[in-house]
């Protein structure tokens, strides 16, 4: 068992941390051999000495807490490294949560072989009214010292067989608990346990723990406040983003509604089919900022689709596509045949779902597509298609807008057909 001089003054002397925290050397970094130093110049030796000073040093505890820079986890590490393994074998840190219930936020130990035991202790959640030394210290602000931890003490300080089994496995020989008080508020407690270290904890150790708890409580409270403030600012920014997006969506919704009203008003009178298609694209669908647009009408016999309006296509392609066969692999023709809207968000999705249509669609340069049948009174009279310059997944409101415009166009084309027949 390790020995410990328990008679040193609190926060001073050789027995306690002496107001400083030990910063160990970097793991797996061996000290230089004398033969290595002999071959170095004076300047190189000075540089090596400076590096060695950085490898292992002691700094004041208050400065260590300041260097944690409001990082909550780092502040906890500073606290436990001040006591484990130099002063105690185990350290528990409990903090009061937003519901006023103590929660165990740290379990530190000096023996790597005890890691499973530490994990088991971390997993035991506190309950309201628990009588652990740390919980009682939080309730009445009074420090507690158990020079000997008997079976009766362990049974009194635990809740349930699992909790008792873990504490027995730790084999405490002494225990103390001190409150963490910051700004005249109890925010938690520190519990220190010796199991292998002798002699057991006594009054001088209690004084040391109380002196350590004072800067630790302030540092932890500051870190938690900063963490909560940062989270609050993040939540506020997210809420502002949501509100901004909601406003933008509402504005876009209003604009789409106005475009529908404009298309409806423009197509209220009977127009030529080409004019109907142009109005639909330029007065309505252009709000979605497509790179290309096309409206086709089924010719008599329904084997050919007549192009009424084509926008954004290269001249040579537009000339080649004055007519489309209804059984062609184009997305427009597919939407006409299956009488169902087609939404394709990317070239990859196009190649997977409609590989035969990919060649023509990609020649145009688009990267997302919509193709919608024009239906009126149970008949499919044509189709309209949109191409977008970037991958894009139209949302539900945008799809409804396209379908509404398509319905208006289909009715206008049917009225134009009836007029022509009446002549």
C-alpha positions in Angstrom: 0.0 0.0 0.0 1.1 3.5 -0.7 1.9 5.8 2.3 0.8 9.4 2.7 1.9 12.1 5.2 -1.5 13.3 6.5 0.0 15.9 8.8 0.9 18.5 6.2 -1.0 21.8 6.3 -4.0 22.3 4.1 -2.9 23.4 0.6 0.7 23.4 1.6 3.5 21.1 2.8 4.7 17.9 1.3 1.6 15.8 2.1 -0.9 17.7 0.0 -0.8 19.3 -3.5 0.8 22.3 -2.0 -1.5 24.7 -3.9 -0.1 23.3 -7.2 -1.2 20.7 -9.8 1.3 18.3 -11.2 1.5 18.2 -15.0 3.1 14.9 -16.0 5.5 14.2 -18.8 4.0 13.2 -22.1 3.3 9.4 -22.2 5.9 7.2 -23.9 8.4 10.1 -24.1 11.7 8.8 -22.5 14.2 11.1 -20.8 17.4 11.6 -22.7 20.4 9.4 -21.8 23.6 11.1 -20.4 25.5 9.9 -23.5 23.0 11.7 -25.7 23.5 14.9 -23.8 27.3 14.7 -24.0 27.2 14.9 -27.8 25.1 18.1 -27.8 26.3 21.6 -28.0 25.6 24.1 -25.3 22.8 25.7 -27.3 21.3 22.3 -28.0 21.5 21.4 -24.3 19.7 24.6 -23.4 17.0 23.9 -25.9 16.6 20.4 -24.6 16.4 21.7 -21.0 13.6 24.0 -22.0 11.8 21.2 -23.7 12.2 19.0 -20.5 10.8 21.9 -18.4 7.7 21.8 -20.6 7.4 18.0 -20.3 6.9 17.9 -16.6 6.1 20.8 -14.3 3.8 22.0 -11.5 1.6 25.0 -11.8 -0.8 26.7 -9.2 -4.2 25.1 -9.1 -5.9 28.5 -9.6 -3.9 29.0 -12.8 -4.7 25.5 -13.9 -8.4 26.3 -13.6 -7.9 29.5 -15.5 -6.1 27.7 -18.3 -9.1 25.3 -18.6 -10.6 28.4 -20.3 -14.3 27.7 -19.4 -14.1 24.2 -20.9 -16.2 22.1 -18.6 -14.6 18.8 -19.3 -11.1 20.2 -19.0 -12.1 21.9 -15.7 -13.1 18.5 -14.3 -9.8 17.0 -15.5 -7.9 19.7 -13.7 -9.9 19.1 -10.5 -9.4 15.3 -10.4 -5.8 15.4 -11.4 -5.1 17.6 -8.4 -6.1 14.8 -6.1 -5.8 11.5 -8.0 -3.5 9.6 -7.5 -1.3 11.9 -5.4 -3.9 12.5 -2.6 -6.6 9.9 -3.0 -7.3 6.7 -4.9 -10.8 7.7 -6.0 -12.6 11.0 -6.7 -16.3 11.5 -7.4 -17.7 14.8 -8.6 -21.4 15.4 -8.2 -23.2 18.4 -9.6 -26.8 19.6 -9.2 -28.7 19.5 -12.5 -31.5 21.8 -13.7 -34.1 19.7 -11.8 -32.2 20.1 -8.5 -31.0 16.5 -8.5 -27.3 15.6 -7.9 -25.8 13.9 -10.9 -22.4 12.2 -11.0 -20.4 13.9 -13.7 -17.0 12.4 -13.0 -15.5 9.3 -11.5 -11.6 9.3 -11.4 -9.3 6.6 -10.2 -5.6 6.0 -10.0 -5.4 2.4 -11.2 -6.1 1.7 -14.9 -7.2 -1.8 -13.9 -10.2 -0.2 -12.0 -11.6 1.3 -15.2 -14.6 -1.2 -15.4 -15.4 -0.5 -11.8 -15.3 3.2 -12.4 -17.6 2.8 -15.4 -20.0 0.8 -13.2 -20.0 3.6 -10.6 -20.7 6.2 -13.4 -23.7 4.3 -14.6 -25.5 4.4 -11.2 -27.9 7.3 -11.4 -28.8 9.3 -8.4 -32.3 9.5 -7.1 -34.1 12.2 -5.1 -33.4 11.9 -1.4 -30.4 9.6 -1.7 -28.2 9.5 1.4 -24.8 9.2 -0.1 -22.2 11.3 1.6 -22.0 13.6 -1.4 -25.8 14.0 -1.5 -26.0 14.8 2.2 -23.1 17.3 1.9 -25.0 19.1 -0.9 -28.2 19.2 1.2 -26.7 20.7 4.3 -23.4 22.3 3.1 -21.6 20.4 5.8 -18.4 18.5 5.0 -18.2 14.8 6.1 -15.2 12.7 7.1 -15.3 8.9 7.7 -11.9 7.9 9.1 -13.0 4.3 8.8 -15.5 3.0 6.3 -17.2 0.1 7.9 -19.8 -2.3 6.5 -22.5 -0.3 8.3 -21.3 3.0 6.7 -21.3 1.4 3.2 -24.8 0.0 3.7 -26.0 3.4 4.9 -24.3 5.3 2.1 -25.6 3.2 -0.8 -28.9 2.5 -2.4 -29.6 -1.0 -3.7 -27.4 -4.1 -3.9 -25.7 -3.0 -7.1 -24.5 0.3 -5.6 -23.4 -1.5 -2.5 -21.5 -4.1 -4.5 -19.6 -1.5 -6.4 -18.6 0.4 -3.3 -17.4 -2.8 -1.6 -15.3 -3.6 -4.7 -13.6 -0.2 -4.3 -12.7 -1.3 -0.7 -12.6 2.2 0.9 -10.7 2.5 4.1 -11.6 6.2 4.6 -13.8 8.8 2.8 -14.5 12.4 2.9 -17.0 14.7 1.1 -17.0 18.5 0.8 -19.5 20.8 -0.8 -18.8 22.8 -3.9 -20.1 26.4 -3.2 -19.9 29.1 -5.8 -21.5 32.6 -5.4 -23.1 31.4 -2.1 -24.9 28.5 -3.9 -24.2 24.8 -3.4 -23.6 23.4 -6.9 -22.4 20.0 -6.0 -19.8 18.1 -4.0 -16.4 16.3 -4.2 -16.0 12.9 -2.6 -12.5 11.5 -2.0 -11.8 7.9 -1.1 -8.6 6.1 -0.1 -8.5 2.3 -0.5 -4.8 1.4 -1.1 -3.3 4.6 0.3 -2.4 4.8 4.0 -2.9 6.3 6.5 -6.6 7.1 6.1 -8.1 10.5 5.5 -8.2 12.8 8.6 -9.0 16.4 9.5 -6.0 17.9 7.8 -7.1 16.2 4.6 -10.6 17.6 5.0 -9.1 21.1 5.3 -7.1 20.5 2.1 -10.3 19.3 0.3 -12.3 22.3 1.4 -9.5 24.6 0.2 -9.4 22.9 -3.1 -13.2 22.9 -3.5 -13.3 26.7 -3.3 -11.6 27.5 -6.7 -12.9 24.3 -8.2 -16.5 25.3 -7.5 -16.1 28.7 -9.0 -14.3 27.3 -12.1 -17.0 24.6 -12.6 -19.8 27.1 -12.1 -18.2 29.5 -14.6 -17.7 26.6 -17.1 -21.3 25.4 -16.8 -22.6 29.0 -17.1 -20.5 29.5 -20.2 -21.6 26.2 -21.6 -25.3 27.0 -21.0 -24.9 30.6 -22.4 -23.2 29.2 -25.5 -26.0 26.6 -25.9 -28.6 29.3 -25.4 -26.9 31.5 -28.0 -26.8 28.5 -30.4 -30.5 27.8 -29.7 -31.4 31.4 -30.3 -29.5 31.5 -33.6 -31.2 28.3 -34.7 -34.5 29.8 -33.8 -33.7 32.9 -35.7 -32.7 30.8 -38.7 -35.9 28.9 -38.5 -37.9 32.1 -38.3 -35.9 33.5 -41.3 -36.5 30.4 -43.3 -40.2 30.5 -42.4 -40.4 34.1 -43.6 -38.7 33.2 -46.8 -40.9 30.2 -47.3 -44.0 32.4 -46.7 -42.8 35.0 -49.1 -42.2 32.3 -51.7 -45.6 30.9 -51.1 -47.2 34.3 -51.6 -45.2 34.8 -54.8 -46.3 31.4 -56.2 -49.9 32.2 -55.3 -49.6 35.5 -57.2 -48.1 33.7 -60.2 -51.0 31.2 -60.2 -53.5 34.1 -60.1 -51.6 35.8 -63.0 -51.6 32.6 -65.1 -55.3 32.0 -64.4 -56.2 35.6 -65.4 -54.1 35.5 -68.5 -55.6 32.2 -69.6 -59.2 33.1 -68.7 -59.8 34.0 -72.4 -59.2 31.5 -75.2 -55.7 31.8 -76.6 -53.7 29.9 -79.2 -52.0 26.8 -77.8 -48.5 28.3 -78.3 -49.5 31.4 -76.4 -51.0 29.3 -73.5 -47.7 27.4 -73.2 -45.6 30.7 -73.2 -47.8 32.2 -70.5 -47.5 29.1 -68.4 -43.7 29.2 -68.5 -43.0 32.9 -68.5 -45.8 34.1 -66.1 -45.9 31.1 -63.9 -43.2 28.4 -63.8 -40.4 30.9 -64.2 -40.7 31.6 -60.4 -39.0 28.3 -59.8 -36.0 29.5 -61.9 -35.7 26.5 -64.2 -32.9 26.5 -66.8 -35.1 24.9 -69.4 -38.8 24.4 -69.9 -41.0 22.7 -72.5 -44.7 22.3 -73.1 -46.1 19.7 -75.5 -49.6 18.9 -76.8 -50.8 15.5 -78.0 -51.4 15.7 -81.8 -54.5 13.9 -83.3 -53.9 10.2 -83.0 -51.8 10.6 -79.8 -48.7 9.1 -81.3 -46.9 12.4 -81.6 -46.4 15.2 -79.1 -46.2 18.7 -80.6 -43.8 21.1 -79.0 -45.8 24.3 -78.2 -43.1 26.2 -76.3 -39.4 25.5 -75.7 -37.2 27.7 -73.5 -33.5 27.4 -72.6 -32.7 24.6 -75.1 -29.9 25.0 -77.6 -31.1 26.0 -81.1 -30.0 22.7 -82.7 -31.7 20.6 -80.1 -34.9 22.8 -80.3 -35.0 22.3 -84.1 -34.6 18.5 -83.7 -37.4 18.5 -81.1 -40.2 20.3 -82.8 -42.1 17.0 -82.4 -41.6 14.1 -80.0 -42.9 10.6 -80.5 -45.2 9.6 -77.7 -43.2 6.4 -77.2 -39.8 8.2 -77.1 -37.6 7.8 -74.0 -37.8 11.5 -73.1 -39.1 12.3 -69.6 -41.9 14.4 -71.1 -43.1 11.5 -73.2 -42.8 9.2 -70.2 -45.0 11.5 -68.0 -47.5 11.6 -70.9 -47.6 7.8 -71.2 -47.9 6.9 -67.6 -50.1 9.9 -66.8 -48.1 10.6 -63.6 -45.8 13.4 -62.5 -42.1 12.6 -62.5 -39.7 14.3 -60.1 -36.0 13.6 -60.6 -33.6 15.3 -58.2 -30.1 14.4 -59.7 -28.4 12.8 -62.7 -27.7 9.8 -60.5 -31.4 9.4 -59.8 -32.2 9.8 -63.5 -29.7 7.1 -64.5 -31.2 4.8 -61.9 -34.9 5.3 -62.6 -35.0 6.3 -66.3 -31.7 5.2 -67.9 -33.1 5.5 -71.4 -34.0 9.1 -70.9 -30.6 10.1 -69.5 -28.8 10.8 -72.7 -31.2 13.5 -74.0 -31.7 15.0 -70.6 -28.0 15.4 -70.0 -27.3 16.8 -73.4 -29.4 19.8 -72.5 -27.2 20.4 -69.4 -29.8 20.1 -66.7 -29.2 18.3 -63.4 -32.7 18.0 -62.0 -36.1 17.5 -63.8 -39.8 17.7 -63.4 -42.2 16.2 -66.0 -46.0 16.5 -65.4 -48.9 15.3 -67.6 -51.5 17.8 -68.7 -54.9 16.2 -67.9 -58.4 17.6 -68.3 -61.7 15.8 -67.9 -60.0 12.4 -67.5 -57.9 12.9 -70.7 -54.2 13.5 -71.0 -53.8 16.3 -73.5 -50.0 16.9 -73.2 -47.2 17.4 -70.8 -44.9 20.1 -69.4 -41.3 19.7 -68.3 -38.8 21.7 -66.3 -35.0 21.3 -66.1 -32.9 22.8 -63.3 -29.2 23.7 -63.5 -28.3 22.0 -60.2 -29.4 18.9 -58.3 -32.7 19.8 -56.6 -35.4 18.1 -54.8 -38.6 20.2 -55.1 -40.5 20.4 -51.8 -44.2 19.6 -51.4 -45.3 23.2 -52.0 -43.2 23.6 -55.2 -44.7 20.4 -56.5 -48.2 21.5 -55.8 -47.5 24.7 -57.6 -46.3 22.9 -60.7 -49.3 20.6 -60.6 -51.7 23.6 -60.3 -50.1 25.4 -63.2 -50.3 22.1 -65.2 -54.0 21.8 -64.4 -54.7 25.4 -65.5 -52.7 24.9 -68.8 -54.6 21.6 -69.5 -58.0 23.4 -69.1 -56.8 26.3 -71.3 -55.6 23.8 -74.1 -58.9 22.0 -73.9 -60.9 25.2 -74.4 -58.6 26.1 -77.3 -59.3 22.6 -78.9 -63.0 23.0 -78.5 -62.9 26.4 -80.0 -61.0 25.1 -83.0 -63.4 22.3 -83.5 -66.3 24.7 -83.3 -64.9 26.6 -86.2 
